[in-house]
Amino acid sequence: MNPRISPQPKSLLKAKRKRRRQWLGVSLAVGTVCILVLVANLHRYEPPLPLLPFVYAFVPSPNCDERPSLSVINCVVLHSTVTHTTEETTRHFQNPFSKVSAHLVVGKAGEVVQMVPIEKRAWHAGTSILEGQERVNNFSVGIEIVNLNDGNDEYTEMQYFAIAGIIRFLRTRYTISDSHIVSHAQIALPPGRKSDPIKFDFDKLKRLL
């Protein structure tokens, strides 16, 4: 002990210890109450989906609305973003003046960003038809693949794996046949209005499903 420092009286030490215990008790009580309140209210904060288990971010787009009441999801439409990055794409879809969106964006590294809840209608297909049924937005899930769509920018292995994972997940909830996994070019009206996703290997994708 340093002889220059006078020892504190035992009564003072006891009082300090008592105050510490009181503060600790209050902190624990407050923390417990906060946890109980959070748990009690979890049902009020349901995810905006079903949120896909491998989505690394949800970046909401204002460009969506409710599907018609009798619509049944049975189709996946693949697009190319004609952008360099995921961030560039999400910024565009967050702009209310763009009037376009997709449910999901798949980046070059296979990262998946969700922008519209699956149960809502994203604005990705435009004027379109599939097997005689018009307005494909009503019954489809739109997936945008980050790619320049110039025929030279290759789709990455991670993008193929991510898209296959998305479709496998969707098939646990909806009936989506291989024939209803389509390109934007296949459904766009008038024919030839869209070309994306150029050089995407649908056979390769379907082998991964």
C-alpha positions as CSV (number, residue, x, y, z in Angstrom):
1,M,0.0,0.0,0.0
2,N,1.2,3.5,-0.8
3,P,1.8,5.2,2.6
4,R,0.9,8.6,1.1
5,I,-2.7,7.5,0.4
6,S,-4.9,7.2,3.5
7,P,-7.0,4.1,3.6
8,Q,-10.7,4.7,3.2
9,P,-12.9,3.9,6.1
10,K,-14.7,0.5,5.9
11,S,-18.1,2.2,6.1
12,L,-17.3,4.2,3.0
13,L,-16.1,1.1,1.1
14,K,-19.3,-0.7,2.1
15,A,-21.4,2.2,0.9
16,K,-19.6,2.2,-2.5
17,R,-20.1,-1.5,-2.9
18,K,-23.8,-1.2,-2.1
19,R,-24.2,1.6,-4.7
20,R,-22.5,-0.6,-7.3
21,R,-24.8,-3.5,-6.5
22,Q,-27.8,-1.2,-6.7
23,W,-26.8,0.2,-10.1
24,L,-26.1,-3.3,-11.4
25,G,-29.5,-4.4,-10.2
26,V,-31.2,-1.5,-12.0
27,S,-29.2,-2.1,-15.2
28,L,-30.2,-5.8,-15.2
29,A,-33.8,-5.0,-14.5
30,V,-33.9,-2.4,-17.4
31,G,-32.2,-4.8,-19.7
32,T,-34.6,-7.6,-18.8
33,V,-37.6,-5.3,-19.4
34,C,-36.3,-4.3,-22.8
35,I,-35.8,-7.9,-23.9
36,L,-39.3,-8.8,-22.7
37,V,-40.8,-5.9,-24.5
38,L,-38.9,-6.8,-27.7
39,V,-40.0,-10.5,-27.5
40,A,-43.6,-9.5,-26.8
41,N,-43.6,-7.3,-29.9
42,L,-41.8,-9.5,-32.4
43,H,-45.0,-10.4,-34.1
44,R,-45.5,-6.8,-35.1
45,Y,-42.2,-6.7,-37.1
46,E,-42.6,-9.5,-39.6
47,P,-40.1,-9.7,-42.4
48,P,-41.2,-8.1,-45.7
49,L,-41.3,-11.4,-47.5
50,P,-40.9,-14.5,-47.1
51,L,-37.4,-13.1,-46.7
52,L,-35.1,-15.4,-48.5
53,P,-32.6,-17.1,-46.2
54,F,-29.6,-16.0,-48.2
55,V,-30.5,-12.4,-48.8
56,Y,-27.8,-10.2,-47.4
57,A,-29.7,-6.9,-47.6
58,F,-33.2,-5.7,-48.0
59,V,-33.2,-2.4,-49.9
60,P,-36.9,-1.4,-50.4
61,S,-38.0,0.0,-53.8
62,P,-41.1,2.3,-53.9
63,N,-41.8,0.9,-57.4
64,C,-44.2,-1.9,-56.6
65,D,-47.9,-2.5,-55.7
66,E,-50.3,-5.2,-54.7
67,R,-50.8,-8.2,-57.0
68,P,-54.4,-8.7,-58.3
69,S,-56.3,-10.8,-55.7
70,L,-56.6,-13.9,-57.9
71,S,-53.0,-13.9,-59.1
72,V,-51.0,-17.0,-58.5
73,I,-47.2,-16.8,-58.6
74,N,-46.0,-19.4,-61.1
75,C,-43.2,-17.8,-63.0
76,V,-39.6,-16.4,-62.7
77,V,-38.4,-13.8,-65.1
78,L,-34.6,-13.2,-65.5
79,H,-33.2,-9.9,-66.5
80,S,-29.9,-8.2,-67.1
81,T,-29.4,-4.9,-65.3
82,V,-27.2,-3.2,-67.9
83,T,-25.2,-1.9,-65.0
84,H,-21.7,-2.5,-63.6
85,T,-22.6,-3.0,-59.9
86,T,-25.3,-4.1,-57.5
87,E,-25.3,-0.6,-55.9
88,E,-25.8,1.1,-59.2
89,T,-28.9,-1.1,-59.8
90,T,-30.4,-0.7,-56.4
91,R,-30.1,3.1,-56.6
92,H,-31.9,3.1,-59.9
93,F,-34.7,0.9,-58.5
94,Q,-35.0,3.1,-55.4
95,N,-35.7,6.2,-57.6
96,P,-39.5,6.6,-57.7
97,F,-39.2,8.4,-61.1
98,S,-37.6,5.3,-62.7
99,K,-40.9,3.4,-62.4
100,V,-39.0,0.0,-62.5
101,S,-38.0,-2.5,-59.9
102,A,-37.4,-6.2,-59.4
103,H,-37.9,-8.5,-56.4
104,L,-34.3,-9.5,-56.3
105,V,-30.9,-8.3,-57.6
106,V,-28.0,-10.8,-57.9
107,G,-24.6,-9.3,-57.9
108,K,-21.4,-10.5,-59.5
109,A,-20.2,-12.2,-56.3
110,G,-23.6,-14.0,-55.9
111,E,-24.8,-11.5,-53.3
112,V,-28.6,-11.2,-53.3
113,V,-30.4,-8.0,-52.5
114,Q,-34.1,-8.0,-52.1
115,M,-36.0,-4.9,-53.2
116,V,-39.7,-5.9,-53.3
117,P,-41.5,-8.4,-51.0
118,I,-42.3,-11.6,-53.0
119,E,-46.0,-11.3,-52.3
120,K,-46.1,-7.8,-53.9
121,R,-45.9,-7.0,-57.6
122,A,-42.6,-5.6,-58.8
123,W,-42.5,-3.6,-62.0
124,H,-40.0,-5.5,-64.1
125,A,-41.7,-7.2,-67.1
126,G,-43.5,-4.3,-68.7
127,T,-45.9,-5.1,-71.5
128,S,-45.6,-8.8,-71.7
129,I,-47.3,-12.2,-72.3
130,L,-46.5,-15.8,-71.3
131,E,-48.5,-18.7,-72.8
132,G,-51.4,-16.4,-73.6
133,Q,-51.5,-14.8,-70.2
134,E,-50.7,-11.0,-70.3
135,R,-49.3,-8.7,-67.7
136,V,-46.6,-11.1,-66.5
137,N,-45.8,-8.9,-63.5
138,N,-49.0,-10.1,-62.0
139,F,-47.8,-13.7,-61.5
140,S,-44.1,-13.6,-61.7
141,V,-41.0,-13.0,-59.6
142,G,-38.4,-10.7,-61.2
143,I,-34.7,-11.4,-60.8
144,E,-32.2,-8.9,-62.1
145,I,-28.7,-10.2,-62.8
146,V,-25.9,-7.6,-62.7
147,N,-24.5,-7.8,-66.2
148,L,-23.9,-5.3,-69.1
149,N,-26.0,-7.4,-71.5
150,D,-23.6,-6.7,-74.3
151,G,-22.8,-10.3,-75.0
152,N,-19.2,-9.9,-73.7
153,D,-19.8,-9.5,-70.0
154,E,-20.0,-13.1,-68.6
155,Y,-22.3,-14.3,-65.9
156,T,-20.4,-15.6,-62.9
157,E,-20.6,-19.0,-61.4
158,M,-21.7,-17.5,-58.2
159,Q,-24.6,-15.8,-60.0
160,Y,-25.8,-19.1,-61.4
161,F,-25.6,-20.8,-58.0
162,A,-27.4,-17.9,-56.3
163,I,-30.2,-17.9,-58.9
164,A,-30.6,-21.6,-58.6
165,G,-30.8,-21.3,-54.8
166,I,-33.5,-18.6,-55.2
167,I,-35.6,-20.7,-57.5
168,R,-35.2,-23.8,-55.3
169,F,-36.4,-21.7,-52.4
170,L,-39.4,-20.3,-54.3
171,R,-40.4,-23.8,-55.4
172,T,-40.9,-24.7,-51.7
173,R,-43.7,-22.1,-51.7
174,Y,-45.0,-21.9,-55.3
175,T,-45.4,-24.2,-58.3
176,I,-42.8,-23.0,-60.8
177,S,-42.1,-25.4,-63.7
178,D,-38.9,-25.3,-65.8
179,S,-40.9,-23.8,-68.7
180,H,-41.9,-20.9,-66.5
181,I,-38.3,-19.9,-65.9
182,V,-38.0,-17.4,-68.7
183,S,-36.0,-14.5,-70.0
184,H,-37.3,-11.0,-70.3
185,A,-36.8,-11.3,-74.1
186,Q,-39.2,-14.3,-74.2
187,I,-42.1,-12.5,-72.7
188,A,-41.7,-8.9,-73.8
189,L,-44.2,-7.3,-76.2
190,P,-43.9,-6.5,-79.0
191,P,-41.5,-9.4,-79.7
192,G,-37.9,-8.1,-80.0
193,R,-38.6,-5.2,-77.6
194,K,-36.1,-6.7,-75.1
195,S,-33.0,-8.8,-75.5
196,D,-32.0,-9.7,-71.9
197,P,-30.4,-11.6,-70.5
198,I,-28.1,-12.1,-73.5
199,K,-26.1,-15.3,-73.5
200,F,-27.5,-16.5,-70.1
201,D,-27.2,-20.3,-70.1
202,F,-30.7,-21.5,-69.1
203,D,-29.7,-25.1,-69.5
204,K,-26.8,-24.7,-67.1
205,L,-29.2,-23.1,-64.6
206,K,-31.8,-25.9,-64.8
207,R,-29.1,-28.5,-64.2
208,L,-28.4,-26.7,-60.9
209,L,-32.1,-26.9,-59.8
